[in-house]
Amino acid sequence: MHTFFFYDVGQCRVSKVHRYLSRRLFWIQRSVFEGELSPFQRRLIVEDLSRFLDPRKDALLMISTEAPYAWKRTVLGQDLAPRSLVE
């Protein structure tokens, strides 16, 4: 499934969340990642991140779709997203 992760976490955890997600997904924008994940991979990411997030202060939003082509991507300003794994 095509999956988006959005996060808003405390400053002391930003680099940890960013580093974790960047090993598994494409970095799209400051606190946004996207990529193709199986249901098992999504569950694993949520379990891993929940270990170091503070539910009273942090937020993690995951949106998944079975049809990645259903999204139209429009960028205004600088495009931070890579186009492929190999650059």
SULRA-V318603 format. One record per residue. N is the residue number from 1. SS is DSSP state (hx for helix, st for strand, lp for the rest). PSI is psi in degrees with one decimal (999 if undefined). Layout:
BEGIN
n={N,N}
ss={SS,SS}
psi={PSI,PSI}
END
This chain:
BEGIN
n={1,2,3,4,5,6,7,8,9,10,11,12,13,14,15,16,17,18,19,20,21,22,23,24,25,26,27,28,29,30,31,32,33,34,35,36,37,38,39,40,41,42,43,44,45,46,47,48,49,50,51,52,53,54,55,56,57,58,59,60,61,62,63,64,65,66,67,68,69,70,71,72,73,74,75,76,77,78,79,80,81,82,83,84,85,86,87}
ss={lp,st,st,st,st,st,st,st,lp,lp,hx,hx,hx,hx,hx,hx,hx,hx,hx,hx,hx,hx,lp,lp,lp,st,st,st,st,lp,lp,st,st,st,st,st,lp,lp,hx,hx,hx,hx,hx,hx,hx,hx,hx,hx,hx,hx,hx,hx,lp,lp,lp,lp,lp,lp,st,st,st,st,st,st,st,lp,lp,hx,hx,hx,lp,lp,lp,lp,lp,lp,lp,lp,lp,lp,lp,lp,lp,lp,lp,lp,lp}
psi={143.7,125.4,139.1,137.3,129.7,134.9,148.6,100.4,164.4,149.7,-34.7,-12.5,-5.2,-50.5,-35.2,-44.8,-44.6,-46.6,-43.5,-50.5,-32.8,-19.4,-13.3,-22.6,173.2,133.0,122.3,-45.9,174.9,-55.0,33.1,133.2,153.1,158.6,176.6,126.1,145.4,163.7,-37.0,-43.8,-40.9,-45.7,-41.4,-43.1,-45.5,-42.6,-44.6,-47.9,-32.9,-18.8,-29.8,13.0,148.5,108.4,-17.3,-20.9,-23.5,158.3,137.4,122.4,128.9,127.7,128.9,147.4,145.5,-13.8,88.8,-25.3,-8.2,-13.2,137.0,122.5,120.7,129.1,127.7,122.9,-154.6,129.6,110.4,-8.5,134.2,153.1,-19.7,171.1,-27.7,121.2,999}
END
